[in-house]
Amino acid sequence: MNLQRYQYKQAGSPSKYEFYSEGPVRHIQKIVEFQPLFSPGLPFYNLCFGDWNEKTQTIDDTAITNNGDAEKVLATVATIVVEFTCIFEQATVYAEGSNLARTRRYQIGINRFLNEIGEIFNVYGYVDECWEPFRKNINYQAFSIRRKKYLTLEEPNEPYMATSSDNNKKKTGEKIENWPYSNVCTADLSKDPVFAKKTEKARKFLEKHPLPKEFYPEGYQG
């Protein structure tokens, strides 16, 4: 499957990425960051995603873009998740939208490409006070994914989710060298009020509703 997606790049660290949404409305800088939820020891990360406001140097995770590219944006975020988990193979990524509509949008994306996603990740959803393997047509509150241990990405998967920005660049022919300057690379997003709030909410949620044991590192006795 060959999904259209935007070219992206790391923004100063392997846990922070940026790309641009382009459409009839405007040119919008998008930020994806994986923020650790527990320290030390547990490789759980909250997926934080939003629009970068250059003037305020903050993230807006409630903005409605209306650029007509929602599927392309989600495909780009999915590709970034694949790259991040190639670098951090033991990582578990927790995702929840900033509101019910955005959580629903995540679910629609997983539903549509579940076969492809399921080849790469174990996917769970939270519903009715428990975590369960993701099923279609269930309204989940949150999602968690972890790369399957046996997986080695091969060429058939590459067009769907490239495993590196370099590979993606070669396949699309897009250029990233001349992107507009921004301060994202130097910004400490862990202190951004939006991301900090989302990360703390995710941490409390997982403390109250722990993930299934298969998401924990081997030998973990917590």
Buried (B, 14 or more C-beta within 10 A) or exposed (E): EEBEBBBBBBBBEEBBBBBBBBBEEEEBBBBBBBBBBEEEEBBBBBBBBBBBBEEEBBBBBEEEBEBEBBBBBBBBBBBBBBBBBBEBEBBBBBBBBBEEEBBEBBBEBBBBBBEBBBBBBBBBBBBEEEBEEBEEEEEBBBBBBBBEEEBEBEEEBBEBBBBBBEEBBEEEEEEBEEEEEBEBEEBEBEEBEBBBEBBEEBBEBBEEEEBBEEBBEEEEEE
